[in-house]
Amino acid sequence: EHALAAFTSLGAVMPKLEERGMTVRTLDSAEHALACSRIVDVVSERKLRHVGSLDLWNAIRGAATRPLLDRWAWSRKNSTVDISPLVSSTLALWAAMGQPEETGEVDIY
């Protein structure tokens, strides 16, 4: 099994996933920024929508961004709410859409 995670939130979770036999594939800064812009693009193109989760709706409304390389990413520090649902959705979309260099199945947790 594989897990996909942002490089900023791995510390506590990675050993537990590896203990369970999972391979963790992290995103570097460039990939993380691309994942953030991808979800905005897909939503703007009306190719993705959510079923009305209040937690995700609140995360979207209160999310702030931060500079990341020559792009941007979600900012947990500057957001007015817990943006974990938005970050999770961003990473799930990145994994679900796949990357050319990756092969095999990806599980989203």
ZADREN-990614 format. One record per residue: residue number from 1; residue in three letters; x, y, z of N, C-alpha, C in turn. Coordinates in nm, 4 decimals. Layout:
R num residuo   n.east  n.north     n.up  ca.east ca.north    ca.up   c.east  c.north     c.up
R NUM     ALA        X        Y        Z        X        Y        Z        X        Y        Z
...
This chain:
R num residuo   n.east  n.north     n.up  ca.east ca.north    ca.up   c.east  c.north     c.up
R   1     GLU   0.0833  -0.1178   0.0000   0.0000   0.0000   0.0000   0.0876   0.1238   0.0000
R   2     HIS   0.0319   0.2335  -0.0486   0.1041   0.3601  -0.0550   0.0207   0.4684   0.0114
R   3     ALA   0.0872   0.5651   0.0680   0.0205   0.6824   0.1232   0.0875   0.8055   0.0650
R   4     LEU   0.0115   0.9110   0.0458   0.0625   1.0363  -0.0079   0.0447   1.1424   0.0984
R   5     ALA   0.1479   1.2207   0.1258   0.1376   1.3204   0.2313   0.2192   1.4437   0.1974
R   6     ALA   0.1757   1.5570   0.2473   0.2530   1.6802   0.2316   0.3748   1.6721   0.3220
R   7     PHE   0.4847   1.7255   0.2766   0.6084   1.7167   0.3515   0.6007   1.7876   0.4846
R   8     THR   0.5082   1.8780   0.5050   0.5014   1.9567   0.6274   0.4313   1.8854   0.7425
R   9     SER   0.3623   1.7759   0.7165   0.2831   1.7153   0.8231   0.3180   1.5691   0.8479
R  10     LEU   0.4347   1.5276   0.8081   0.4707   1.3876   0.8143   0.5286   1.3374   0.9449
R  11     GLY   0.5948   1.4217   1.0195   0.6731   1.3799   1.1346   0.6122   1.2744   1.2239
R  12     ALA   0.4923   1.2949   1.2713   0.4303   1.2027   1.3655   0.3660   1.0825   1.2977
R  13     VAL   0.3258   1.0981   1.1740   0.2480   0.9937   1.1070   0.3347   0.8925   1.0326
R  14     MET   0.4448   0.9379   0.9751   0.5254   0.8521   0.8890   0.5713   0.7220   0.9553
R  15     PRO   0.6253   0.7253   1.0757   0.6670   0.5986   1.1374   0.5513   0.4995   1.1557
R  16     LYS   0.4342   0.5497   1.1902   0.3184   0.4616   1.2095   0.2748   0.3984   1.0782
R  17     LEU   0.2783   0.4752   0.9702   0.2425   0.4201   0.8393   0.3447   0.3155   0.7953
R  18     GLU   0.4723   0.3452   0.8164   0.5769   0.2500   0.7781   0.5689   0.1222   0.8610
R  19     GLU   0.5319   0.1346   0.9895   0.5132   0.0160   1.0740   0.4044  -0.0751   1.0184
R  20     ARG   0.3084  -0.0168   0.9511   0.1981  -0.0936   0.8922   0.2296  -0.1392   0.7498
R  21     GLY   0.3549  -0.1209   0.7080   0.3982  -0.1703   0.5787   0.3669  -0.0797   0.4611
R  22     MET   0.3330   0.0452   0.4875   0.3013   0.1376   0.3783   0.4259   0.2128   0.3345
R  23     THR   0.4314   0.2418   0.2078   0.5358   0.3272   0.1531   0.4774   0.4673   0.1421
R  24     VAL   0.5438   0.5628   0.2025   0.4953   0.7005   0.2007   0.5682   0.7759   0.0908
R  25     ARG   0.4938   0.8386   0.0048   0.5499   0.9197  -0.1035   0.5211   1.0642  -0.0689
R  26     THR   0.6235   1.1419  -0.0424   0.6047   1.2813  -0.0031   0.6044   1.3729  -0.1255
R  27     LEU   0.5458   1.4887  -0.1081   0.5496   1.5910  -0.2116   0.6597   1.6894  -0.1783
R  28     ASP   0.7369   1.7275  -0.2781   0.8336   1.8341  -0.2546   0.7611   1.9683  -0.2694
R  29     SER   0.8320   2.0767  -0.2474   0.7700   2.2091  -0.2505   0.7030   2.2395  -0.3838
R  30     ALA   0.7694   2.2059  -0.4928   0.7129   2.2345  -0.6249   0.5850   2.1553  -0.6477
R  31     GLU   0.5842   2.0279  -0.6095   0.4644   1.9452  -0.6258   0.3514   1.9938  -0.5371
R  32     HIS   0.3845   2.0349  -0.4164   0.2824   2.0846  -0.3241   0.2146   2.2097  -0.3822
R  33     ALA   0.2950   2.3002  -0.4362   0.2392   2.4204  -0.4979   0.1538   2.3844  -0.6193
R  34     LEU   0.1978   2.2898  -0.6991   0.1198   2.2465  -0.8150  -0.0122   2.1832  -0.7725
R  35     ALA  -0.0091   2.1063  -0.6646  -0.1324   2.0433  -0.6146  -0.2331   2.1498  -0.5728
R  36     CYS  -0.1850   2.2553  -0.5056  -0.2750   2.3635  -0.4629  -0.3364   2.4348  -0.5830
R  37     SER  -0.2551   2.4660  -0.6816  -0.3108   2.5356  -0.7982  -0.3994   2.4435  -0.8804
R  38     ARG  -0.3682   2.3129  -0.8802  -0.4513   2.2179  -0.9558  -0.5936   2.2146  -0.9019
R  39     ILE  -0.6107   2.2088  -0.7699  -0.7461   2.1993  -0.7165  -0.8262   2.3262  -0.7475
R  40     VAL  -0.7611   2.4406  -0.7421  -0.8297   2.5652  -0.7770  -0.8694   2.5637  -0.9245
R  41     ASP  -0.7791   2.5194  -1.0109  -0.8090   2.5130  -1.1542  -0.9247   2.4187  -1.1835
R  42     VAL  -0.9225   2.3010  -1.1228  -1.0260   2.2010  -1.1489  -1.1626   2.2503  -1.0997
R  43     VAL  -1.1642   2.3150  -0.9847  -1.2902   2.3703  -0.9343  -1.3372   2.4838  -1.0249
R  44     SER  -1.2452   2.5704  -1.0654  -1.2808   2.6821  -1.1545  -1.3384   2.6336  -1.2872
R  45     GLU  -1.2872   2.5202  -1.3345  -1.3352   2.4619  -1.4598  -1.4621   2.3789  -1.4401
R  46     ARG  -1.5120   2.3771  -1.3166  -1.6328   2.3014  -1.2802  -1.6195   2.1517  -1.3070
R  47     LYS  -1.4977   2.1005  -1.2866  -1.4722   1.9582  -1.3039  -1.4688   1.8851  -1.1698
R  48     LEU  -1.4841   1.9594  -1.0608  -1.4819   1.9009  -0.9272  -1.5729   1.9827  -0.8381
R  49     ARG  -1.6466   1.9148  -0.7551  -1.7267   1.9812  -0.6532  -1.7411   1.8866  -0.5362
R  50     HIS  -1.7798   1.9401  -0.4227  -1.7967   1.8546  -0.3052  -1.9443   1.8456  -0.2695
R  51     VAL  -1.9753   1.7482  -0.1846  -2.1153   1.7168  -0.1561  -2.1743   1.8003  -0.0426
R  52     GLY  -2.1044   1.9018  -0.0008  -2.1621   1.9895   0.0993  -2.1098   1.9698   0.2395
R  53     SER  -1.9957   1.9088   0.2562  -1.9358   1.8920   0.3875  -1.9125   2.0286   0.4518
R  54     LEU  -1.9694   2.0492   0.5689  -1.9541   2.1769   0.6378  -1.8078   2.2044   0.6722
R  55     ASP  -1.7346   2.1024   0.7136  -1.5932   2.1203   0.7469  -1.5130   2.1673   0.6261
R  56     LEU  -1.5372   2.1060   0.5094  -1.4664   2.1474   0.3887  -1.5110   2.2876   0.3469
R  57     TRP  -1.6391   2.3153   0.3527  -1.6903   2.4478   0.3172  -1.6250   2.5553   0.4037
R  58     ASN  -1.6182   2.5329   0.5351  -1.5546   2.6291   0.6253  -1.4062   2.6449   0.5952
R  59     ALA  -1.3396   2.5354   0.5638  -1.1965   2.5413   0.5306  -1.1737   2.6244   0.4051
R  60     ILE  -1.2592   2.6058   0.3059  -1.2463   2.6822   0.1807  -1.2664   2.8314   0.2075
R  61     ARG  -1.3689   2.8634   0.2851  -1.4004   3.0047   0.3115  -1.2945   3.0733   0.3974
R  62     GLY  -1.2283   2.9998   0.4867  -1.1313   3.0621   0.5770  -0.9859   3.0406   0.5398
R  63     ALA  -0.9608   2.9780   0.4261  -0.8229   2.9468   0.3868  -0.7483   3.0700   0.3381
R  64     ALA  -0.6238   3.0766   0.3762  -0.5326   3.1799   0.3259  -0.4198   3.1086   0.2512
R  65     THR  -0.3464   3.1838   0.1736  -0.2342   3.1267   0.0988  -0.1036   3.1865   0.1480
R  66     ARG   0.0041   3.1230   0.1076   0.1378   3.1721   0.1386   0.2249   3.1522   0.0148
R  67     PRO   0.3273   3.2337  -0.0009   0.4183   3.2126  -0.1135   0.4940   3.0803  -0.0963
R  68     LEU   0.5136   3.0100  -0.2050   0.5924   2.8870  -0.2033   0.6656   2.8795  -0.3371
R  69     LEU   0.7961   2.8954  -0.3306   0.8780   2.9069  -0.4509   0.8245   3.0231  -0.5344
R  70     ASP   0.7978   3.0004  -0.6613   0.7414   3.1074  -0.7438   0.5908   3.0912  -0.7583
R  71     ARG   0.5311   3.0116  -0.6692   0.3872   2.9864  -0.6717   0.3290   3.0162  -0.5345
R  72     TRP   0.2287   2.9373  -0.4922   0.1657   2.9567  -0.3623   0.1173   2.8210  -0.3100
R  73     ALA   0.0843   2.8180  -0.1813   0.0263   2.6987  -0.1171  -0.0697   2.7456  -0.0091
R  74     TRP  -0.1500   2.6536   0.0406  -0.2401   2.6863   0.1520  -0.1569   2.7179   0.2748
R  75     SER  -0.2022   2.8110   0.3553  -0.1305   2.8516   0.4765  -0.2107   2.8153   0.6005
R  76     ARG  -0.1654   2.7174   0.6727  -0.2326   2.6829   0.7989  -0.2194   2.7974   0.8987
R  77     LYS  -0.1022   2.8587   0.9023  -0.0727   2.9660   0.9988  -0.1611   3.0890   0.9779
R  78     ASN  -0.1820   3.1292   0.8545  -0.2554   3.2528   0.8269  -0.4047   3.2335   0.8023
R  79     SER  -0.4507   3.1106   0.7992  -0.5932   3.0847   0.7777  -0.6705   3.1110   0.9058
R  80     THR  -0.7971   3.1456   0.8900  -0.8803   3.1782   1.0067  -0.9508   3.0567   1.0652
R  81     VAL  -0.9371   2.9406   1.0006  -1.0013   2.8173   1.0446  -0.9043   2.7012   1.0239
R  82     ASP  -0.9448   2.5840   1.0700  -0.8699   2.4622   1.0433  -0.8883   2.4269   0.8956
R  83     ILE  -0.7803   2.4285   0.8187  -0.7917   2.4004   0.6761  -0.7541   2.2562   0.6410
R  84     SER  -0.7462   2.1702   0.7411  -0.7120   2.0294   0.7154  -0.8012   1.9641   0.6094
R  85     PRO  -0.9333   1.9875   0.6109  -1.0159   1.9268   0.5058  -0.9769   1.9737   0.3653
R  86     LEU  -0.9393   2.0979   0.3506  -0.8986   2.1504   0.2208  -0.7631   2.0940   0.1795
R  87     VAL  -0.6701   2.0885   0.2726  -0.5380   2.0318   0.2428  -0.5529   1.8846   0.2053
R  88     SER  -0.6347   1.8107   0.2796  -0.6585   1.6697   0.2486  -0.7194   1.6523   0.1102
R  89     SER  -0.8150   1.7369   0.0776  -0.8780   1.7305  -0.0546  -0.7783   1.7637  -0.1644
R  90     THR  -0.6931   1.8605  -0.1386  -0.5904   1.8986  -0.2350  -0.4976   1.7808  -0.2641
R  91     LEU  -0.4512   1.7148  -0.1589  -0.3601   1.6009  -0.1757  -0.4316   1.4805  -0.2367
R  92     ALA  -0.5578   1.4609  -0.1996  -0.6339   1.3495  -0.2564  -0.6525   1.3675  -0.4071
R  93     LEU  -0.6821   1.4898  -0.4489  -0.6973   1.5162  -0.5918  -0.5657   1.4935  -0.6644
R  94     TRP  -0.4565   1.5401  -0.6057  -0.3227   1.5209  -0.6648  -0.2951   1.3722  -0.6843
R  95     ALA  -0.3245   1.2932  -0.5831  -0.3011   1.1489  -0.5920  -0.3960   1.0826  -0.6910
R  96     ALA  -0.5224   1.1222  -0.6880  -0.6226   1.0592  -0.7739  -0.5984   1.0871  -0.9218
R  97     MET  -0.5499   1.2071  -0.9528  -0.5254   1.2412  -1.0926  -0.3966   1.1790  -1.1435
R  98     GLY  -0.3104   1.1361  -1.0509  -0.1882   1.0671  -1.0892  -0.0815   1.1584  -1.1459
R  99     GLN   0.0383   1.1087  -1.1390   0.1534   1.1796  -1.1921   0.2222   1.0881  -1.2926
R 100     PRO   0.2779   1.1421  -1.4001   0.3357   1.0596  -1.5056   0.4443   0.9637  -1.4569
R 101     GLU   0.5208   1.0054  -1.3557   0.6319   0.9216  -1.3089   0.5880   0.8100  -1.2149
R 102     GLU   0.4636   0.8109  -1.1694   0.4188   0.7133  -1.0725   0.3477   0.5954  -1.1399
R 103     THR   0.3641   0.4804  -1.0789   0.2919   0.3632  -1.1230   0.2316   0.2950  -1.0016
R 104     GLY   0.1338   0.2122  -1.0208   0.0727   0.1406  -0.9108  -0.0477   0.2144  -0.8551
R 105     GLU  -0.1070   0.1566  -0.7496  -0.2252   0.2131  -0.6881  -0.1877   0.3050  -0.5737
R 106     VAL  -0.2708   0.4027  -0.5501  -0.2511   0.4959  -0.4395  -0.3747   0.4926  -0.3527
R 107     ASP  -0.3565   0.4755  -0.2216  -0.4667   0.4823  -0.1269  -0.4629   0.6199  -0.0635
R 108     ILE  -0.5788   0.6801  -0.0411  -0.5863   0.8133   0.0175  -0.6431   0.8020   0.1577
R 109     TYR  -0.5684   0.8507   0.2566  -0.6096   0.8456   0.3968  -0.6281   0.9832   0.4498
